[in-house]
């Protein structure tokens, strides 16, 4: 992509080159739910010199491998397949493991550091919501997107009923993404960026590391849906 400037939107930058996501994460700038703001606005909110962030962003983009996946060029069907197999599968596999670890740490170390109890409560509440969200996407949202893609390719009219149904579903999915992101953001804050204290046992350290991985995957997962997959449907829904 061209040289990144302070006026570029965060979501636009990450959608064109995901290497930039690491830079935004470093400065705790939300690129999955805060995609509508510019680099300048993000720096203002974080009290961060724009030239520092821009230098790192442009360096990351220049150094990115030629093998970087160009998600923006993928079809709706390919994106759905990738998201389902990679991110949905990961969430379903990781949640049970993290819940077990968090319950153990809350039980054994909740008195030492009550924040461990709160972390378990937050994640325990998030899991059923996330699993229901994945099921909704796979059962309703993704089939609607695939039907939209098929009609576009065939040049057949898109019924107003289909447009309205999909608009409502996408709005609900994005709201749920925001909620999941907010929960993980709170967990991130409670753990001070997933940095366990020196007294933390191995189980405690493993849990916080797993939570960090989970949040990173969630950011990429939400970004692929909000900023790329759902946006592909946008022009056909007006």
RODOLUM-15899 format. One line per 2 residues: number of its first residue (from 0); their letters; for each residue x, y, z of N, C-alpha, C. Coordinates in nm, 3 decimals. Example, Ala and Ser with C-alpha at 12.3 -4.5 7.8 and 13.67 -1.06 7.14 Angstrom:
BEGIN
0) as) 1.319/-0.569/0.780/1.230/-0.450/0.780/1.320/-0.330/0.780  1.285/-0.225/0.708/1.367/-0.106/0.714/1.290/0.003/0.787
This chain:
BEGIN
0) xx) 0.084/-0.119/0.000/0.000/0.000/0.000/0.087/0.124/0.000  0.028/0.239/-0.029/0.100/0.364/-0.028/0.146/0.399/0.112
2) xx) 0.233/0.501/0.123/0.280/0.544/0.254/0.162/0.585/0.340  0.162/0.537/0.463/0.052/0.566/0.556/0.068/0.707/0.610
4) xx) -0.042/0.781/0.611/-0.042/0.916/0.667/-0.133/0.921/0.788  -0.131/1.032/0.858/-0.211/1.047/0.979/-0.360/1.050/0.948
6) xx) -0.397/1.074/0.823/-0.538/1.082/0.787/-0.598/0.947/0.750  -0.513/0.847/0.730/-0.564/0.714/0.697/-0.644/0.657/0.814
8) xx) -0.751/0.584/0.782/-0.834/0.520/0.884/-0.766/0.391/0.930  -0.782/0.361/1.058/-0.719/0.242/1.114/-0.767/0.115/1.043
10) xx) -0.898/0.103/1.024/-0.951/-0.016/0.958/-0.900/-0.033/0.817  -0.887/0.078/0.745/-0.835/0.074/0.608/-0.692/0.023/0.606
12) xx) -0.611/0.071/0.699/-0.471/0.032/0.704/-0.458/-0.118/0.729  -0.531/-0.168/0.830/-0.519/-0.309/0.866/-0.578/-0.400/0.759
14) xx) -0.684/-0.354/0.694/-0.745/-0.437/0.590/-0.653/-0.456/0.471  -0.566/-0.358/0.445/-0.473/-0.366/0.332/-0.344/-0.437/0.370
16) xx) -0.306/-0.430/0.498/-0.185/-0.499/0.540/-0.196/-0.530/0.689  -0.216/-0.660/0.718/-0.241/-0.697/0.858/-0.117/-0.682/0.946
18) xx) 0.001/-0.663/0.888/0.121/-0.641/0.968/0.104/-0.518/1.057  0.022/-0.425/1.014/-0.001/-0.303/1.092/-0.072/-0.333/1.223
20) xx) -0.144/-0.445/1.229/-0.219/-0.478/1.351/-0.127/-0.490/1.471  -0.007/-0.545/1.450/0.087/-0.560/1.560/0.130/-0.427/1.618
22) xx) 0.144/-0.327/1.533/0.183/-0.194/1.579/0.070/-0.132/1.660  -0.053/-0.143/1.610/-0.167/-0.089/1.685/-0.181/-0.159/1.820
24) xx) -0.162/-0.290/1.821/-0.173/-0.365/1.947/-0.066/-0.319/2.047  0.052/-0.291/1.997/0.162/-0.247/2.084/0.123/-0.124/2.164
26) xx) 0.047/-0.035/2.101/0.007/0.090/2.167/-0.136/0.084/2.220  -0.190/-0.040/2.225/-0.325/-0.063/2.278/-0.430/0.020/2.204
28) xx) -0.414/0.027/2.072/-0.511/0.096/1.987/-0.601/-0.009/1.924  -0.729/0.002/1.948/-0.826/-0.096/1.901/-0.848/-0.084/1.751
30) xx) -0.804/-0.185/1.676/-0.818/-0.179/1.530/-0.938/-0.258/1.480  -1.004/-0.335/1.570/-1.118/-0.413/1.522/-1.249/-0.341/1.545
32) xx) -1.260/-0.267/1.655/-1.385/-0.195/1.682/-1.368/-0.045/1.663  -1.244/0.003/1.655/-1.220/0.146/1.637/-1.174/0.180/1.499
34) xx) -1.219/0.098/1.401/-1.167/0.113/1.265/-1.206/0.243/1.198  -1.308/0.312/1.250/-1.355/0.431/1.183/-1.275/0.556/1.208
36) xx) -1.183/0.552/1.303/-1.105/0.672/1.334/-0.973/0.673/1.258  -0.917/0.791/1.244/-0.790/0.806/1.173/-0.672/0.784/1.267
38) xx) -0.556/0.771/1.209/-0.433/0.759/1.289/-0.417/0.882/1.378  -0.446/0.997/1.321/-0.432/1.122/1.398/-0.522/1.121/1.521
40) xx) -0.647/1.078/1.503/-0.741/1.074/1.615/-0.699/0.971/1.719  -0.651/0.855/1.673/-0.605/0.752/1.767/-0.488/0.803/1.850
42) xx) -0.395/0.872/1.786/-0.279/0.926/1.857/-0.323/1.032/1.958  -0.419/1.111/1.920/-0.470/1.215/2.009/-0.530/1.152/2.134
44) xx) -0.608/1.046/2.115/-0.672/0.979/2.228/-0.571/0.912/2.321  -0.462/0.863/2.264/-0.360/0.793/2.342/-0.246/0.885/2.386
46) xx) -0.256/1.012/2.350/-0.149/1.108/2.380/-0.015/1.056/2.328  -0.017/1.011/2.204/0.100/0.951/2.139/0.141/1.036/2.020
48) xx) 0.268/1.069/2.006/0.312/1.147/1.889/0.281/1.072/1.759  0.213/1.136/1.668/0.173/1.071/1.544/0.292/1.023/1.462
50) xx) 0.402/1.101/1.465/0.517/1.063/1.384/0.578/0.932/1.431  0.570/0.905/1.563/0.622/0.779/1.616/0.542/0.661/1.562
52) xx) 0.410/0.672/1.571/0.324/0.563/1.525/0.336/0.545/1.374  0.338/0.654/1.299/0.348/0.645/1.154/0.478/0.580/1.109
54) xx) 0.586/0.613/1.178/0.715/0.553/1.143/0.711/0.402/1.161  0.654/0.357/1.272/0.646/0.213/1.298/0.548/0.144/1.203
56) xx) 0.438/0.209/1.171/0.342/0.151/1.079/0.402/0.132/0.940  0.467/0.234/0.892/0.526/0.226/0.758/0.641/0.127/0.753
58) xx) 0.716/0.116/0.862/0.824/0.018/0.868/0.766/-0.123/0.865  0.660/-0.146/0.942/0.597/-0.278/0.947/0.543/-0.318/0.810
60) xx) 0.483/-0.223/0.741/0.428/-0.252/0.609/0.539/-0.282/0.509  0.648/-0.205/0.515/0.759/-0.228/0.422/0.825/-0.363/0.446
62) xx) 0.831/-0.403/0.572/0.901/-0.527/0.605/0.813/-0.650/0.594  0.685/-0.630/0.569/0.595/-0.744/0.563/0.633/-0.836/0.447
64) xx) 0.612/-0.960/0.468/0.649/-1.061/0.369/0.560/-1.054/0.247  0.615/-1.097/0.135/0.537/-1.101/0.011/0.427/-1.205/0.022
66) xx) 0.438/-1.292/0.124/0.339/-1.397/0.143/0.220/-1.350/0.227  0.220/-1.224/0.268/0.110/-1.173/0.348/-0.021/-1.196/0.273
68) xx) -0.119/-1.250/0.344/-0.247/-1.282/0.282/-0.325/-1.155/0.252  -0.372/-1.145/0.130/-0.447/-1.027/0.086/-0.596/-1.056/0.103
70) xx) -0.643/-1.049/0.228/-0.782/-1.085/0.258/-0.881/-1.000/0.180  -0.847/-0.874/0.157/-0.941/-0.783/0.091/-0.975/-0.829/-0.051
72) xx) -0.887/-0.907/-0.113/-0.912/-0.952/-0.249/-0.990/-1.085/-0.253  -1.012/-1.145/-0.139/-1.079/-1.274/-0.135/-1.229/-1.259/-0.160
74) xx) -1.287/-1.364/-0.212/-1.432/-1.368/-0.233/-1.502/-1.387/-0.099  -1.631/-1.360/-0.098/-1.712/-1.381/0.023/-1.704/-1.526/0.068
76) xx) -1.718/-1.617/-0.026/-1.717/-1.759/0.009/-1.583/-1.803/0.066  -1.472/-1.753/0.012/-1.341/-1.790/0.063/-1.320/-1.732/0.203
78) xx) -1.361/-1.609/0.223/-1.349/-1.547/0.356/-1.429/-1.625/0.460  -1.551/-1.663/0.425/-1.635/-1.737/0.518/-1.572/-1.871/0.553
80) xx) -1.519/-1.939/0.454/-1.454/-2.067/0.478/-1.333/-2.050/0.571  -1.253/-1.947/0.546/-1.134/-1.920/0.628/-1.174/-1.886/0.771
82) xx) -1.269/-1.797/0.787/-1.313/-1.754/0.920/-1.370/-1.872/0.999  -1.450/-1.953/0.932/-1.512/-2.067/1.000/-1.409/-2.170/1.043
84) xx) -1.321/-2.205/0.951/-1.223/-2.310/0.980/-1.112/-2.264/1.074  -1.073/-2.139/1.065/-0.961/-2.091/1.145/-1.007/-2.030/1.278
86) xx) -1.092/-1.930/1.270/-1.128/-1.854/1.390/-1.242/-1.916/1.469  -1.346/-1.963/1.404/-1.454/-2.027/1.477/-1.406/-2.156/1.542
88) xx) -1.326/-2.232/1.470/-1.272/-2.355/1.525/-1.183/-2.324/1.647  -1.103/-2.219/1.635/-1.016/-2.181/1.747/-1.097/-2.145/1.871
90) xx) -1.201/-2.063/1.855/-1.282/-2.020/1.969/-1.345/-2.142/2.037  -1.401/-2.231/1.958/-1.467/-2.349/2.017/-1.367/-2.439/2.089
92) xx) -1.245/-2.444/2.039/-1.144/-2.527/2.104/-1.080/-2.464/2.225  -1.065/-2.332/2.222/-0.992/-2.263/2.329/-1.077/-2.231/2.450
94) xx) -1.207/-2.212/2.433/-1.288/-2.164/2.544/-1.294/-2.264/2.661  -1.312/-2.392/2.632/-1.318/-2.490/2.740/-1.187/-2.493/2.819
96) xx) -1.078/-2.488/2.746/-0.946/-2.492/2.810/-0.925/-2.369/2.899  -0.956/-2.252/2.846/-0.935/-2.129/2.923/-1.030/-2.125/3.043
98) xx) -1.153/-2.171/3.027/-1.246/-2.174/3.140/-1.194/-2.263/3.252  -1.139/-2.377/3.215/-1.086/-2.468/3.316/-0.969/-2.405/3.390
100) xx) -0.879/-2.341/3.316/-0.765/-2.275/3.379/-0.811/-2.160/3.468  -0.905/-2.081/3.419/-0.949/-1.963/3.495/-1.022/-2.004/3.623
102) xx) -1.098/-2.113/3.617/-1.166/-2.161/3.737/-1.065/-2.207/3.840  -0.960/-2.276/3.796/-0.857/-2.324/3.887/-0.782/-2.208/3.952
104) xx) -0.745/-2.110/3.871/-0.670/-1.996/3.925/-0.758/-1.913/4.019  -0.885/-1.895/3.984/-0.975/-1.821/4.071/-0.991/-1.891/4.205
106) xx) -1.001/-2.023/4.202/-1.018/-2.102/4.324/-0.893/-2.098/4.412  -0.778/-2.113/4.350/-0.653/-2.124/4.427/-0.591/-1.990/4.460
108) xx) -0.614/-1.890/4.376/-0.543/-1.763/4.395/-0.637/-1.642/4.402  -0.766/-1.669/4.414/-0.863/-1.560/4.421/-0.847/-1.476/4.546
110) xx) -0.808/-1.537/4.657/-0.788/-1.462/4.780/-0.659/-1.380/4.773  -0.558/-1.438/4.709/-0.430/-1.366/4.695/-0.447/-1.244/4.607
112) xx) -0.517/-1.262/4.495/-0.543/-1.152/4.402/-0.687/-1.166/4.352  -0.782/-1.096/4.416/-0.924/-1.109/4.380/-0.953/-1.085/4.233
114) xx) -0.863/-1.017/4.162/-0.886/-0.992/4.020/-0.900/-1.124/3.944  -0.841/-1.231/3.994/-0.852/-1.361/3.926/-0.995/-1.413/3.928
116) xx) -1.069/-1.380/4.033/-1.209/-1.419/4.039/-1.290/-1.342/3.936  -1.263/-1.214/3.927/-1.332/-1.129/3.831/-1.303/-1.173/3.688
118) xx) -1.179/-1.210/3.660/-1.141/-1.256/3.526/-1.221/-1.381/3.489  -1.231/-1.473/3.584/-1.307/-1.596/3.559/-1.453/-1.564/3.533
120) xx) -1.510/-1.474/3.612/-1.651/-1.438/3.595/-1.676/-1.375/3.459  -1.587/-1.287/3.418/-1.602/-1.220/3.289/-1.595/-1.320/3.174
122) xx) -1.495/-1.407/3.178/-1.478/-1.501/3.067/-1.589/-1.604/3.067  -1.630/-1.648/3.186/-1.739/-1.745/3.195/-1.868/-1.688/3.137
124) xx) -1.892/-1.559/3.158/-2.010/-1.496/3.100/-2.000/-1.476/2.951  -1.877/-1.456/2.903/-1.857/-1.430/2.759/-1.872/-1.556/2.674
126) xx) -1.829/-1.670/2.726/-1.825/-1.793/2.646/-1.960/-1.830/2.584  -2.069/-1.843/2.661/-2.196/-1.880/2.595/-2.242/-1.777/2.493
128) xx) -2.212/-1.650/2.518/-2.248/-1.546/2.422/-2.171/-1.565/2.291  -2.041/-1.593/2.303/-1.960/-1.614/2.183/-2.004/-1.736/2.105
130) xx) -2.033/-1.846/2.174/-2.073/-1.968/2.106/-2.206/-1.949/2.035  -2.299/-1.877/2.098/-2.427/-1.848/2.032/-2.404/-1.758/1.911
132) xx) -2.311/-1.666/1.924/-2.277/-1.574/1.814/-2.222/-1.652/1.695  -2.132/-1.745/1.719/-2.076/-1.825/1.610/-2.186/-1.905/1.540
134) xx) -2.275/-1.963/1.619/-2.384/-2.043/1.561/-2.474/-1.955/1.475  -2.502/-1.834/1.522/-2.586/-1.742/1.445/-2.520/-1.707/1.312
136) xx) -2.392/-1.680/1.316/-2.321/-1.648/1.192/-2.328/-1.764/1.094  -2.302/-1.884/1.143/-2.297/-2.000/1.055/-2.435/-2.042/1.004
138) xx) -2.536/-2.023/1.088/-2.670/-2.068/1.051/-2.750/-1.964/0.973  -2.724/-1.835/0.998/-2.807/-1.731/0.936/-2.726/-1.629/0.855
140) xx) -2.625/-1.571/0.917/-2.554/-1.460/0.851/-2.474/-1.506/0.730  -2.391/-1.606/0.748/-2.308/-1.651/0.637/-2.392/-1.702/0.519
142) xx) -2.498/-1.781/0.542/-2.581/-1.822/0.428/-2.641/-1.703/0.352  -2.680/-1.598/0.426/-2.734/-1.479/0.359/-2.626/-1.411/0.274
144) xx) -2.505/-1.404/0.327/-2.395/-1.343/0.252/-2.364/-1.425/0.127  -2.368/-1.557/0.139/-2.342/-1.643/0.024/-2.452/-1.630/-0.081
146) xx) -2.575/-1.615/-0.036/-2.685/-1.595/-0.131/-2.668/-1.462/-0.204  -2.626/-1.362/-0.130/-2.602/-1.231/-0.191/-2.493/-1.240/-0.296
148) xx) -2.384/-1.312/-0.263/-2.275/-1.329/-0.358/-2.322/-1.404/-0.483  -2.400/-1.509/-0.463/-2.448/-1.589/-0.576/-2.538/-1.506/-0.667
150) xx) -2.624/-1.425/-0.610/-2.713/-1.341/-0.689/-2.633/-1.234/-0.766  -2.530/-1.182/-0.701/-2.445/-1.082/-0.768/-2.377/-1.144/-0.889
152) xx) -2.319/-1.265/-0.871/-2.250/-1.331/-0.981/-2.345/-1.366/-1.095  -2.468/-1.405/-1.059/-2.565/-1.445/-1.162/-2.635/-1.326/-1.224
154) xx) -2.618/-1.209/-1.163/-2.684/-1.090/-1.215/-2.833/-1.089/-1.190  -2.877/-1.165/-1.089/-3.019/-1.171/-1.057/-3.054/-1.065/-0.953
156) xx) -3.176/-1.017/-0.952/-3.217/-0.912/-0.857/-3.203/-0.957/-0.712  -3.171/-0.861/-0.628/-3.160/-0.888/-0.484/-3.286/-0.835/-0.418
158) xx) -3.365/-0.924/-0.364/-3.493/-0.886/-0.305/-3.474/-0.793/-0.186  -3.567/-0.701/-0.170/-3.561/-0.607/-0.057/-3.565/-0.682/0.076
160) xx) -3.638/-0.792/0.079/-3.647/-0.873/0.200/-3.510/-0.927/0.240  -3.433/-0.970/0.140/-3.298/-1.021/0.166/-3.208/-0.909/0.217
162) xx) -3.216/-0.793/0.152/-3.136/-0.679/0.194/-3.165/-0.642/0.340  -3.292/-0.631/0.374/-3.330/-0.590/0.508/-3.289/-0.693/0.613
164) xx) -3.304/-0.821/0.579/-3.266/-0.927/0.672/-3.117/-0.923/0.700  -3.039/-0.905/0.594/-2.895/-0.905/0.610/-2.847/-0.780/0.683
166) xx) -2.905/-0.665/0.654/-2.869/-0.542/0.724/-2.888/-0.559/0.874  -3.003/-0.615/0.912/-3.033/-0.635/1.054/-2.935/-0.732/1.119
168) xx) -2.904/-0.839/1.048/-2.811/-0.940/1.102/-2.671/-0.882/1.119  -2.624/-0.807/1.019/-2.489/-0.751/1.026/-2.478/-0.650/1.139
170) xx) -2.582/-0.570/1.157/-2.580/-0.472/1.266/-2.572/-0.542/1.400  -2.648/-0.650/1.414/-2.646/-0.726/1.540/-2.511/-0.792/1.563
172) xx) -2.452/-0.847/1.457/-2.320/-0.910/1.470/-2.215/-0.809/1.514  -2.219/-0.690/1.456/-2.119/-0.589/1.492/-2.138/-0.542/1.636
174) xx) -2.263/-0.533/1.682/-2.288/-0.498/1.822/-2.231/-0.605/1.915  -2.249/-0.730/1.878/-2.196/-0.839/1.960/-2.044/-0.842/1.957
176) xx) -1.986/-0.808/1.843/-1.841/-0.796/1.835/-1.790/-0.690/1.932  -1.859/-0.576/1.934/-1.820/-0.468/2.024/-1.823/-0.514/2.169
178) xx) -1.927/-0.589/2.203/-1.941/-0.637/2.342/-1.828/-0.733/2.378  -1.800/-0.829/2.289/-1.692/-0.924/2.315/-1.558/-0.852/2.328
180) xx) -1.536/-0.755/2.241/-1.412/-0.678/2.248/-1.401/-0.602/2.378  -1.514/-0.549/2.427/-1.513/-0.473/2.553/-1.481/-0.564/2.671
182) xx) -1.535/-0.685/2.669/-1.508/-0.779/2.779/-1.359/-0.814/2.782  -1.302/-0.846/2.666/-1.161/-0.882/2.662/-1.073/-0.761/2.694
184) xx) -1.118/-0.643/2.659/-1.043/-0.522/2.692/-1.039/-0.504/2.844  -1.150/-0.536/2.911/-1.153/-0.526/3.057/-1.059/-0.629/3.120
186) xx) -1.060/-0.750/3.064/-0.968/-0.853/3.114/-0.823/-0.810/3.093  -0.796/-0.753/2.977/-0.661/-0.702/2.948/-0.619/-0.600/3.053
188) xx) -0.711/-0.510/3.088/-0.679/-0.406/3.187/-0.658/-0.467/3.325  -0.740/-0.565/3.360/-0.728/-0.629/3.491/-0.594/-0.701/3.507
190) xx) -0.543/-0.754/3.396/-0.416/-0.828/3.399/-0.297/-0.738/3.368  -0.325/-0.606/3.346/-0.219/-0.511/3.310/-0.143/-0.559/3.186
192) xx) -0.221/-0.592/3.085/-0.161/-0.638/2.960/-0.112/-0.781/2.966  -0.177/-0.862/3.050/-0.143/-1.004/3.065/-0.002/-1.023/3.119
194) xx) 0.036/-0.941/3.212/0.167/-0.952/3.277/0.148/-1.002/3.419  0.170/-1.132/3.443/0.148/-1.188/3.577/0.252/-1.139/3.677
196) xx) 0.213/-1.129/3.803/0.309/-1.087/3.907/0.414/-1.194/3.930  0.522/-1.157/3.993/0.631/-1.252/4.016/0.586/-1.374/4.095
198) xx) 0.489/-1.354/4.183/0.443/-1.465/4.269/0.355/-1.565/4.194  0.317/-1.534/4.070/0.224/-1.619/3.995/0.283/-1.757/3.970
200) xx) 0.200/-1.860/3.993/0.243/-1.997/3.965/0.233/-2.025/3.816  0.274/-2.143/3.776/0.273/-2.179/3.635/0.132/-2.177/3.576
202) xx) 0.035/-2.230/3.650/-0.103/-2.232/3.601/-0.153/-2.090/3.575  -0.124/-2.002/3.667/-0.163/-1.862/3.656/-0.102/-1.798/3.532
204) xx) 0.027/-1.823/3.511/0.097/-1.766/3.396/0.042/-1.821/3.264  0.014/-1.952/3.265/-0.042/-2.013/3.144/-0.177/-1.952/3.111
206) xx) -0.261/-1.934/3.212/-0.394/-1.876/3.190/-0.383/-1.738/3.126  -0.301/-1.652/3.182/-0.293/-1.516/3.129/-0.234/-1.515/2.988
208) xx) -0.143/-1.607/2.961/-0.089/-1.620/2.825/-0.199/-1.665/2.729  -0.280/-1.761/2.771/-0.389/-1.809/2.686/-0.492/-1.700/2.662
210) xx) -0.520/-1.619/2.763/-0.613/-1.509/2.746/-0.559/-1.406/2.647  -0.430/-1.382/2.652/-0.367/-1.289/2.558/-0.381/-1.342/2.415
212) xx) -0.356/-1.470/2.395/-0.373/-1.532/2.263/-0.517/-1.521/2.217  -0.609/-1.542/2.309/-0.751/-1.538/2.275/-0.791/-1.398/2.229
214) xx) -0.745/-1.296/2.300/-0.780/-1.160/2.262/-0.719/-1.126/2.126  -0.596/-1.169/2.102/-0.533/-1.140/1.972/-0.611/-1.205/1.858
216) xx) -0.654/-1.330/1.879/-0.731/-1.397/1.775/-0.866/-1.329/1.756  -0.927/-1.285/1.866/-1.055/-1.216/1.856/-1.043/-1.088/1.774
218) xx) -0.936/-1.013/1.797/-0.914/-0.890/1.722/-0.906/-0.918/1.572  -0.830/-1.020/1.536/-0.816/-1.050/1.393/-0.947/-1.103/1.337
220) xx) -1.014/-1.188/1.412/-1.142/-1.246/1.374/-1.244/-1.136/1.346  -1.259/-1.043/1.440/-1.355/-0.934/1.427/-1.316/-0.843/1.311
222) xx) -1.188/-0.818/1.297/-1.141/-0.733/1.187/-1.180/-0.793/1.052  -1.157/-0.923/1.035/-1.189/-0.988/0.908/-1.338/-0.979/0.876
224) xx) -1.420/-0.988/0.979/-1.564/-0.982/0.956/-1.612/-0.837/0.938  -1.586/-0.753/1.038/-1.636/-0.615/1.032/-1.581/-0.536/0.914
226) xx) -1.450/-0.540/0.897/-1.384/-0.451/0.802/-1.370/-0.506/0.661  -1.383/-0.637/0.646/-1.365/-0.695/0.512/-1.489/-0.772/0.467
228) xx) -1.525/-0.878/0.537/-1.637/-0.961/0.492/-1.768/-0.882/0.486  -1.805/-0.817/0.596/-1.932/-0.744/0.598/-1.931/-0.625/0.502
230) xx) -1.814/-0.563/0.486/-1.806/-0.447/0.397/-1.827/-0.486/0.251  -1.796/-0.610/0.216/-1.816/-0.655/0.080/-1.966/-0.654/0.043
232) xx) -2.049/-0.672/0.145/-2.193/-0.672/0.119/-2.249/-0.530/0.112  -2.179/-0.435/0.169/-2.228/-0.298/0.180/-2.285/-0.237/0.054
234) xx) -2.210/-0.234/-0.056/-2.260/-0.170/-0.179/-2.387/-0.233/-0.234  -2.412/-0.359/-0.199/-2.529/-0.428/-0.251/-2.651/-0.412/-0.161
236) xx) -2.631/-0.346/-0.047/-2.742/-0.334/0.049/-2.806/-0.196/0.048  -2.751/-0.105/-0.033/-2.807/0.032/-0.036/-2.925/0.039/-0.133
